[in-house]
Amino acid sequence: PENGIKGLKHWRQDMFAGFIVALVSVPLSLGIAIASGAPPIAGIFSEIIAGLIFPFLGGAYVTISGPAAGLAPVLFSSITALGRGDMEVGYRMVLGVIMFAGVVQIALTYFKAARLSYLIPRSVVQGMLAAIGLLIMAKQIPNFLGYKSSAHEFFGLIAEGPGHILNSSIAVLTISSVCLALLFLLPKSRIRWIKWMPAHLFVVLVGIALGQLFHIAPQFLVDVPANPLAGGLVTPDFGALFSDASLIPTIIIALLALTFVDGTESLATIHAVDQIDPFKRKSNPHRTLFAMGVSNICSSLVGGLTIIPGIIKSSTNIVAGGRTAWVNFYNAVFLILFLLVFGELIRMIPVATLAAVLMHIGYKLAGPNKWSHVAKLGPDQFIVFATTVLATVCTDLLVGIACGVLV
């Protein structure tokens, strides 16, 4: 099956797959936005923008693009640093950085820079993903337990967690624990109807039911504007971004981190998705990088996050029978319908449920099986992998990747 106009003849398969992907996209996009320190609606906006652009520009076939957990730690640290603790101010400033990252990606496409991704050792990429998984899990501890964190760094979040367990909200802890347990147990179930329902959707429905049962407070629920177009659209604050010269080094670091990590993980993801494409097609990394650049510019202008191909949604697309990049478009259309028709239901989702979803993603990225797999490749690969992970959680992703490449 081909992309473009010829791909429209597969609309039945692609529309069904788009609906299934949209059901998975809602909890993932909301959770990734929260993990990034941005308003939850920003995740949905990012997914919609990606869906409306990628079918026309993207060089991939069954890859689904949108906000991804891999960039959540970079965005969170950038928002915190630029806003100097004020997340709302930092979020609007980071939107400007995202736009510049898109411009840089388009420029890199001209120089065929996508081929440089092949020079990064695979163990460094695996280490980067594992570190991202650990950072995601650490940052979700407060939402999982139901308290407001005073720490922002990895070890600080780990250290303060145990002290809050006894004082945590019983309702929130119950919801998050049940949802996390279901995410591990559902894939192993032999019940036929459960196999056909996306695990993330089932968990969200359970979370909503438990939230209503426990009558949890509004501060523990997802905050989505009643009118997304009026209350959710946010534009970059370029005035604040360039008003203070002391922020220039922070802006440069954030720009490099977003551009590098976005590009590296995106290109690694499309290579991985090509391996499981049932039609064995090969994506065009240069066109994909160009599409990411355009998408990031458009996303930033409406308050969306960085856009990147995602392995979870892409795998869901393949399982659901999607054939072309048009699945991205149908995914966006269904998300728009969900916002307009089921907005009230989305506002009933407990943040604890999304924390459980992100904890599960983090475990998938950094679980024991990842470490054992790299260890089997040899001690040299394991040292590179472990160095990347350790340097990343102690500093940031850019430094961690540099240390891994150096080793």
HELIX and SHEET records of a PDB file:
HELIX    1   1 GLY A    4  HIS A   10  5                                   7    
HELIX    2   2 TRP A   11  ALA A   35  1                                  25    
HELIX    3   3 PRO A   40  LEU A   57  1                                  18    
HELIX    4   4 ALA A   69  LEU A   71  5                                   3    
HELIX    5   5 ALA A   72  GLY A   83  1                                  12    
HELIX    6   6 MET A   87  TYR A  110  1                                  24    
HELIX    7   7 ALA A  113  LEU A  119  5                                   7    
HELIX    8   8 ARG A  122  LYS A  139  1                                  18    
HELIX    9   9 ILE A  141  LEU A  145  1                                   5    
HELIX   10  10 PHE A  154  ILE A  165  1                                  12    
HELIX   11  11 ILE A  170  LEU A  185  1                                  16    
HELIX   12  12 LEU A  186  LYS A  188  5                                   3    
HELIX   13  13 ARG A  192  TRP A  196  1                                   5    
HELIX   14  14 ALA A  199  PHE A  214  1                                  16    
HELIX   15  15 PRO A  218  PHE A  220  5                                   3    
HELIX   16  16 PRO A  228  GLY A  231  1                                   4    
HELIX   17  17 PHE A  238  LEU A  241  1                                   4    
HELIX   18  18 ALA A  245  LEU A  247  5                                   3    
HELIX   19  19 ILE A  248  ILE A  276  1                                  29    
HELIX   20  20 PRO A  285  LEU A  301  1                                  17    
HELIX   21  21 ILE A  311  ALA A  320  1                                  10    
HELIX   22  22 TRP A  326  VAL A  341  1                                  16    
HELIX   23  23 GLY A  343  ILE A  346  1                                   4    
HELIX   24  24 VAL A  351  ALA A  366  1                                  16    
HELIX   25  25 PRO A  368  LYS A  376  1                                   9    
HELIX   26  26 PRO A  379  CYS A  394  1                                  16    
HELIX   27  27 LEU A  397  LEU A  406  1                                  10    
SHEET    1   A 2 ILE A  64  GLY A  66  0                                        
SHEET    2   A 2 ILE A 308  GLY A 310 -1                                        
END                                                                             
